[in-house]
Amino acid sequence: MEIRFEKLTVAEPRHEWVHATLTRAKVPGGWLVSVFWSSIQAGGTGLMFYPDPLHEWDGSSLPDDLDHPHRHDHAVKASVG
């Protein structure tokens, strides 16, 4: 058995010295999402489960529409790459 991660494209960071890699794997009940980020001073990793039983998430974040009720300035923009 193996798990297959697909890389998501992360939009340009706000700072050129911060880099992130975001991947997701289709698992029962949703997505397993991993992130690796690094800067010139630090770095880190994270792993989370995103519940989506029908696997409807296309890998992108919510729109940047100012009137959108779920808009977050700090949200990471991503799309399937």
Number of C-alpha atoms within 10 A of each C-alpha: 3 4 10 11 15 15 19 20 17 18 11 13 12 9 8 8 10 15 16 18 14 23 22 23 16 17 16 12 13 18 21 18 19 17 16 14 14 14 13 8 7 8 12 10 12 10 13 11 14 16 14 14 13 9 14 8 13 10 19 14 14 15 12 13 10 10 8 10 8 11 14 14 8 7 10 15 17 19 14 14 10
